[in-house]
């Protein structure tokens, strides 16, 4: 029983790792897969997101100010009211 509770706890933490209203300031999240997630009103200020995948993600109201988004994939992402001030783009899919 204790093993089952531990496994379920670990799985739930993994699923809740990236959610709405999160703050990812100055983090290196290169290569992370954020596809098909709701990340509304999250902040990614100064973060490195090289090769990050935001395909089909809901990024409504998100801030990417001063982030590095080289080769980031925003295919079919919802980007209403997203702020990209001072972003370093490189090559990006959208």
N, C-alpha and C positions, 0 to 999 in steps of 0.2 A: 504494500500500500504506500509506504514512504517513497519507494522508487517511482511509482506512478505519479504521485504529487510532484516530485522533483522534475520529472520529465515534462509534465504539463506546465509547470512554472517556467521552465526554460523555453519551451515552445511559445508560450504567450509573450515572453519578453522579446523574442525574436520578431514576432509579428507586430509588436507595438514600437519597434525601434524607430521608425520614421512615421510621424503622424502630423495632424494639423497643429498649427501654432507652436512649432518647435523652433529653437534657436540653434543654428549651426554656425557660430562665429569662428572665423579663422581656422577652420578644420580642413584637413586634407581628406576628401571623400572621393578621390579619383577612382574611376572604374566602378563605382557603386551603381546598383540597379534600383532606381526609384520608379520604375514603370508601373502603371496601373495603380498608383497610390494616391491617396488624398493628402496633399501637403499644403493645404490652404493656409494663408497668412503666416507662413514660416519665413524665417530670416536666414540667409546664407551669406551674410556680410563677410567679405574678405576670404571666403572659402575657396579651396582649389577643387574644382569639379571636372578635371580633365577626363574625357571619355565616360562621363556619367550618363546614364540612360534615364530620361524623363518621359519616355514614350507613353502616351495616354494618361499621364499624371495630371491631376487637378492642382494647378499652381496659383489659383486665384489669390490675388492680393499679396503675393510673395515678393520679398526683397532679395535681389542678388547683387547689391551694390558692392563694387570693388572685387567681385569674384573672378576667378579664372575659369572660363567655360570652353576651353579648347576641345574641339571634337565632341562636345556634349550633344546629345540627341534629344530634341524636343518634338519629334514627330507626333502629330495629333495631340499634343499636350494642350490643356486649357490654360491660357496665359492672360486672362483678363485682369487688368489692373496690376500687372507685374512690373516691378521697377528694376531696371538694369543699369543704373548710373555707375559709370566708371568701370564697367565690365571689360575684361580682356577676352575677346572672342576666339581668336584663331579660326579654325575651320569648324563649323557647327552644322548639324543636320536639323532641318525644320520643315 
